[in-house]
Amino acid sequence: MTTWPKVAATAAVASSLLVGAAQAQLIITGNDEKQSWDQAGKPILLPPGKDTVSIIDISNRTKPRIVASLPMINTVVGPPTNLAITPDQSLALVANSIELVKDGDNWKSQPDNKLFVIDLKASPPKQIATLELGRQPSGLAINNAGNMAIVANRADGTLSVLSISGKEVKVIDTVAVGTPADQLSSVAITPDGKRGLVSKFAANKVGLLTIDGQKVTYTKYDMSTGLWPYTVKIAADGKLAFANNNGFSGASDGNVDTVAVIDMDAKPNPRVVDQVVVGDGPEGMAVSPAGGYVASIVLNGSNAAKDAPFPHGKSYVSLLKVDGNKHVRRVATAPVGNLAEGAAFSPDGKYLYVGNYMDRDITILEVANDKLKRVGSLKLPGQPASLRGNSQ
């Protein structure tokens, strides 16, 4: 296994970094510089060593600023929910699902097992711990209490359960969920911290978890949500959950795909109650902390071959509205960049930030009156493979 350099703040860190951190409102991006795509849509692997994680203050909603960029390995392989910030904005967790190793004159990928802990209150922010989890740690979630996290280990068919106490993060349990062939990709935790959901990407299902304090149990109850559910989220009030059905095994194919709507109040167990068409290849997803909206990030063939035999273009956002009767409908779309991945709402739900991998930037959208309006952008030091605010 290759050794990654110790994380340190780059020159991009301002001298007044995070002074008054309680007033800062942060999002975080994982910038992967190891993979791209050529004109034929074929992946290109480049030498490792240039990845970064950017910490961004969005206190000024339309003019966010990068307050730190840390050299840290991360990857576009996996759902764009492999990182998150604790509710008190004191720590960030970053999981790395794969690493590149030398294969003759070329590079090849293999599962990694690392999770990095960043102290956001340090000046400048710094990595303070590296944990070893299962193979290919991917999507993760932190509970609202900020004392526990769950990470999906995609190549192992397990979940790693982490305790969080101050600056100390520890692995306290490993929970088997199905088999490695299921490809666990992402997890979500209900606002009350008592239940969770885990997406079984290759099994076309989402599984139910029960949580007692920091004890996580797989109930063995699964819902068939649609083809290849990649990212799963739970609404701010806990009444509904949503699964992005990625469709054709993680790639656009010209066919529309859906978001599954899960009624979390259904008895005796949650169940899928609706499917909403969002477009070709939904991958990233964000739910509004203020309620009312869900953003599904649609690939739309933006990394496909230029002569692919189906309509394709830039990625876009499908904005879904949730009414008081648990009815969900698509109300707006808005184009963003190429190969859009992660997304996060501002804490007030009035703005949406979308990372565009191929364009190396973030699109900023205002959300108002069931519409999306582009109001700005932010250049990044790398290709944003993931983007997150708090856990949801």
Sequence and secondary structure as in RCSB ss.txt:
>XXXX:A:sequence
MTTWPKVAATAAVASSLLVGAAQAQLIITGNDEKQSWDQAGKPILLPPGKDTVSIIDISNRTKPRIVASLPMINT
VVGPPTNLAITPDQSLALVANSIELVKDGDNWKSQPDNKLFVIDLKASPPKQIATLELGRQPSGLAINNAGNMAI
VANRADGTLSVLSISGKEVKVIDTVAVGTPADQLSSVAITPDGKRGLVSKFAANKVGLLTIDGQKVTYTKYDMST
GLWPYTVKIAADGKLAFANNNGFSGASDGNVDTVAVIDMDAKPNPRVVDQVVVGDGPEGMAVSPAGGYVASIVLN
GSNAAKDAPFPHGKSYVSLLKVDGNKHVRRVATAPVGNLAEGAAFSPDGKYLYVGNYMDRDITILEVANDKLKRV
GSLKLPGQPASLRGNSQ
>XXXX:A:secstr
          TTS TTTTTTTTT  EEEEEE  SEEE TTS EEE  SS  EEEEEE SSTTS EEEEEEE    
SSS S SEEE TTSSEEEEEEEEEEEEETTEEEEEEEEEEEEEESSSSS EEEEEEE SSSEEEEEE TTSSEEE
EEETTTTEEEEEEEETTEEEEEEEEE S GGG EEEEEE TTSSEEEEEEGGGTEEEEEEEETTEEEEEEEEEE 
SS EEEEEE TTSSEEEEEE  STTS  SS EEEEEEETT SSS EEEEEEEEES EEEEEE TTSSEEEEEE T
TTTS TT SS   S EEEEEEE TTS EEEEEEEE  SSEEEEEE TTSSEEEEEETTTTEEEEEEEETTEEEEE
EEEE SS EEEEESB  
